Amino acid sequence: MDHHNLQYWRKEGQTFIGRILNWVDILDPVSLLASDDRDAWKLSLASVHSDTGNVIPLVFRPPAFLPIAAPLVLATLIPHRGMKPALFWQFLFHSYSAGFNYANRNTTVSQENKMSLKEVLLIAGSVSFATCAGAIPQYMMKHYGMKNPTVQLFFRSVLPVPLFALLSAFSLFVVRSEEFENGIQVFDSNGNAVGMSQKAGLKAVTETAASRAVLIGTTTVVPNLLISFLRRTKFIQGRPLLLAPLRHITAALVFGLMIPVSFSLFPHAAKVQNKNLEKEIQALTADTHLYYHRGL
């Protein structure tokens, strides 16, 4: 990780609120088109990878996450009439998620621009599995719940919440598995590289997977709870056609609000106690705490 980037993320990541405010600023989609010199530092944080210094592809930069992922999330949550559209939108969402996870991973294990065959297979496998598993509620509703309101409710409003959250976390875990298999670079308080740690890699991937599960799970559960409450009101009972647009609007708002929150759950320049890392790492430095790039 670049020394200046490390110091910046350490400073901005001291408090949860500070991290949220920082991400709200960086995630501004307008920055994708901005060219003002005054925004040069913010643009570099949003568009340049912390490890390699390479420019992140436009569609996978953090400011692009909301405008691209939000429509895909909404489309996957819609009850489709058939399996083909359900699989199609699941495929698009998980493909984009895998691309975003890969582009914003920790790359100290390998800073080559070319994707290895193993990485290609991992991404393809995770997308394929998540696509099929994500369409299970739609399949169950179509084949087993058409005449049973309770079954419909379960597969439409209950099962998608943990399923969608777990699949998002699973996809990230698989795409970034190289980080805990081969280790990631850890740094001392001055930004000097100390060594490669598998334990730090596992911590980085686990924390990021948890943050993604919180993002997707919250986006899924809040609209369901709101709709469940509104169904009981006389106003909505007389205007049932309002339920669908209210669900979509709520999901979009929650997703947008939860992105900076989920990105801020754990520090970007994360800290780990040296005693919790490999003995080989402990022998290389007297620092009690080391740092690593968590990724997104």
HELIX and SHEET records of a PDB file:
HELIX    1   1 HIS A    3  GLU A   12  1                                  10    
HELIX    2   2 PHE A   16  ILE A   26  1                                  11    
HELIX    3   3 PRO A   29  LEU A   32  5                                   4    
HELIX    4   4 ASP A   37  ASP A   39  5                                   3    
HELIX    5   5 ALA A   40  SER A   47  1                                   8    
HELIX    6   6 LEU A   58  PHE A   60  5                                   3    
HELIX    7   7 PRO A   62  LEU A   77  1                                  16    
HELIX    8   8 MET A   83  ALA A  103  1                                  21    
HELIX    9   9 LEU A  117  GLY A  134  1                                  18    
HELIX   10  10 ILE A  136  TYR A  144  1                                   9    
HELIX   11  11 PRO A  149  LEU A  153  1                                   5    
HELIX   12  12 PHE A  154  VAL A  158  3                                   5    
HELIX   13  13 PRO A  160  VAL A  175  1                                  16    
HELIX   14  14 GLU A  178  ASN A  182  1                                   5    
HELIX   15  15 GLN A  198  LEU A  230  1                                  33    
HELIX   16  16 LYS A  234  GLN A  237  1                                   4    
HELIX   17  17 PRO A  240  LEU A  242  5                                   3    
HELIX   18  18 LEU A  243  SER A  264  1                                  22    
HELIX   19  19 ASN A  274  ASN A  276  5                                   3    
HELIX   20  20 LYS A  279  GLN A  282  1                                   4    
SHEET    1   A 2 ILE A 184  PHE A 187  0                                        
SHEET    2   A 2 ALA A 193  SER A 197 -1                                        
SHEET    1   B 2 ALA A 269  GLN A 273  0                                        
SHEET    2   B 2 HIS A 289  HIS A 293 -1                                        
END                                                                             
